[in-house]
Structure formats: C-alpha cells, structure tokens
C-alpha cells in the first residue's frame, strides 16, 4: 500500500470523474489541483457568504466543469479554461426553491428541479437561454434521478411525469428539448425509468405494490415486452401476490439487467429477449463448499482497533438486521446491486443481512465469495475501469476512514485505514472514500477526504518500482499558471510511519496564493431569473 502525503481539504472536496483533478473549497477559494503533481492549477476566489452556504458541489461528467450552488445562486467554473465562469442568479421563482441541481446532457447545461415538482428548468450556458418542462414526477433529493435519464450517445432526454392521475413518459430532442414522442405507460404508479448503457432500451419500473412489473421500450418509445416476474421455485406459492421490484442494475455492456425484489432473490435478465437467465438466492446459512467466506475480526490494541479478515471453514450464519440494529420494522429485500465492468461478477446486499455482501459469478452461475463485515455496509462499488475489484464502505464512527477492497486473486481482502495516515490518527467530520480513476498501471487507487485532510492511496506493494502512481509527477516542483512556485515535493508516507510525519508535512505546506477578485472574472454567462 502506498499513500500520498495529506493535502489540505474541507467538507467540499471531490476528485473529477476522470481522476485528473481534485477540487476543494478552502477559505473562500475554489482550489483545483492536478492529481499527477498534487499542485494547484487554479485558485478561484469566492464571495465569503457564498462559500459558507454551498449546498451543491459537483463535477460535470466531462471532468471539465465544476458546479457550486447555494439557495439562490449557481456558479459554474472550468478546470481547464481560467477565463470561464458562469452564474445563474435566482434559478427558480421567488415562491419556490431549487431542490435538486445537476449537469444536463453536457457540461454546458444545468438542470434545476423546483420544489413541489412544479417544473424542471434546463439552463443552456452557451446560449444564455432556459427551457421549462412542467411537472416532473420525481424531484426530491434521493429519488430525483429515478425520474429522468439521458439516452447514451444521442442524449435524448426521457422524463417521467404525471398528469390527470396517469404516468406520462416524454422523449425530448437534444438541446431544443422539444417533445418528439410521449405516451401513458401501462403503469399504476411508475417508480423509475432507466436507459440501458448501450441506449437500445428504456426500462420503466412499476411500483412494488403492483407486483413484479418492468416495461421495456425501444429507443423510440415502442413497447417491446412487459416482464411480470421471475419463474417461481417449486416451493413458492402465490408469488404474484408479493411485493415487486425494489432495485435494478444494468451491466456495463447493456446485455444483462439484474432485478432485486422484496424477497432474498435476484433475477438476471438477458436483454436479448428479457427472459430469466439466472436466479441468485441469498441464504442466512452459508456453507463453505467452494466459497470463500471472509469475516472481519476486530481486536483492541493500545494503538487502536486492529482489523483483519478470517477465512471461515465452517457453516456461517451472518448477523441479521434484528440482531445488529433492533427495529420494530421488519426489513427485507435486495437493498443494492452492482455489476463489475467485465459483466461477470454481481455484488448484492440483502436488507435483513446488513453486514454481508454476496459476490456471484454470472458466467459459471455460482456464489463466488461472501464478505461479512463487523459493521453494517453503507455502499459497495466496483472499480470503474479495472475488472473484478470491489470497494466496500461501512457505517459507524469506528469504520470512518476505512475501506475494504476485494479481488478474487488476492490471498485475502485488503483493509485500507486512512486514519493511520492522518495527524494523531483522527478523522474529522464526514469521510469520503471513492475510487480514483487515474492509474494506468492496473493497480487500483483510492481517494479519501474528511473536513481537514485529503489523501490518495495506491493499492500496490510498498516500495514497488513498477507502479504508475496517480501522483507520480508530484516529486517535481511545479509552477502555477501565474508563475509562482507552489507546494513542496511529494513525500511517500509508509503506512507504519504516517502518524509520525503527517503533521510535519501539513505544517510545512505553503499557503496557495489566490488572484483577482470575483468581480474581475470574465463571466461567459450570467443569467438572472
């Protein structure tokens, strides 16, 4: 394991989707760093009142723009063009507020969902115009992404709305957003729509209260097939009377769709004809017959908790939700699904087994591995470019700053403790851990940030010389775009020495010099509602 030195961070700190940059807000400045050099390439001053009231902070999918917003203003900056900035003042009417903001089909578009689902507004940053679409069905944070989607390649918008007591799906042209097709799907209360990654299919998911039902439409809006549930097993009765679909996940190539319901079953559908290709049944009793069952063990030591994985050789019963988090409400169903980039491995989690992740091999139709964590699992994500590498994050203060990484060829899963690299080993505020999409050597890399520090990690052997570290150019001193010498060279921090050297490194880091005033910026777009 190799770590970069800690960098200054804040509650707003994220890597770009391509891993080339890291954006951070520090002391009323938007700092953009190059991942390769860890040097600041831009330092953009922000109004003090705005910088302390930011509610949205996100990168565009292109990794070229950054969006920041508060209650009544949206600002967009460029990571590659210093002269570019855009401002949208009062993006909604005075009687409503923006409840969800995101980029649109490109980094030149901004989507704003108004409160109460009154409208969706698309702002075009190039033409300084806006378009209103009334009545999106889903608009609140947490479920707004369920109600719209851009078709891959063509960027046509599919929007789920509701009028006269019926669901409505509309398809909108790129840029103009004119409706070229709309229809009422055969649903009572559609919960989501989703394009396949290849753009060939549009899936519309019916409410679980109506049983298993997913409608598959062609790209031009014609119904191809209605899927009404999995084939019942021999011991199953009245499956049609049970709750329906809870979660779905497309494979990267669009050839499979994983469907989880409110039982302990996942159904894999082949998109050739949307028929059942495989069924994954989760059990509360796991036998180690050709299956690697890894269970996390914690041991208290003078320096803190020592974490390790033990391979189970006997029948294992993972903790249930009743035993780990007592609640009067019974929990059931598949809470999350993830398919790796190769399309062969499926990671799934059951609501009633909150500390357990199941890893299935869809090509051989077997359960490949099971990981049982000490704390409830918060999220599992496959690496975006490297096949068969899984990241696990857990809930709770004791798991803050800890990442678990599984790969089938390793002797055991790896545990990455970022807290050991921080001053005094203490994590401040909310911790963010995600994949860093920057290494070309085949070794996965991670990004970590809390409210004070930011660290990168390469999951490679310490001292290895053939590793293309994401921050490999950081040993060279860099000059910023205004000719001023920036930060000190990178010091690789071995895991066992992180506590002793981190504070020295942090104290010796120069303060980044900012430039200009916000009023002096060249706004390419300033829009006031």
SULNOR-V898802 format. One record per run of one state. SS is the DSSP state (alpha for helix, beta for strand, coil for the rest). FROM is the first residue (numbers start at 1). LEN is the number of residues. Records with the same first field share a line. If there is no record, write none. Layout:
# SULNOR-V898802
SS->FROM-LEN, FROM-LEN
This chain:
# SULNOR-V898802
coil->1-1, 4-3, 9-4, 16-5, 26-3, 35-5, 46-2, 52-4, 60-5, 70-3, 79-6, 90-8, 104-5, 118-1, 125-4, 135-1, 137-7, 151-6, 164-2, 173-6, 184-8, 196-5, 206-2, 211-3, 219-4, 228-11, 242-3, 251-5, 262-3, 271-4, 282-4, 287-5, 302-2, 312-4, 317-4, 325-9, 340-5, 351-5, 362-4, 373-4, 383-6, 395-2, 400-2, 408-6, 422-1, 426-6, 437-8, 450-3, 459-13, 476-3, 480-5, 486-7, 494-1, 508-7, 516-2, 521-4, 529-1
beta->2-2, 7-2, 13-3, 21-5, 29-6, 40-6, 56-4, 65-5, 73-6, 85-5, 98-6, 109-6, 119-6, 129-6, 136-1, 148-3, 157-7, 166-7, 179-5, 192-4, 201-5, 214-5, 223-5, 245-6, 256-6, 265-6, 275-7, 286-1, 292-10, 304-8, 316-1, 334-6, 345-6, 356-6, 366-7, 377-6, 389-6, 402-6, 414-4, 432-5, 445-5, 453-6, 479-1, 485-1, 493-1, 515-1, 525-4
alpha->48-4, 115-3, 144-4, 208-3, 239-3, 321-4, 397-3, 418-4, 423-3, 472-4, 495-13, 518-3
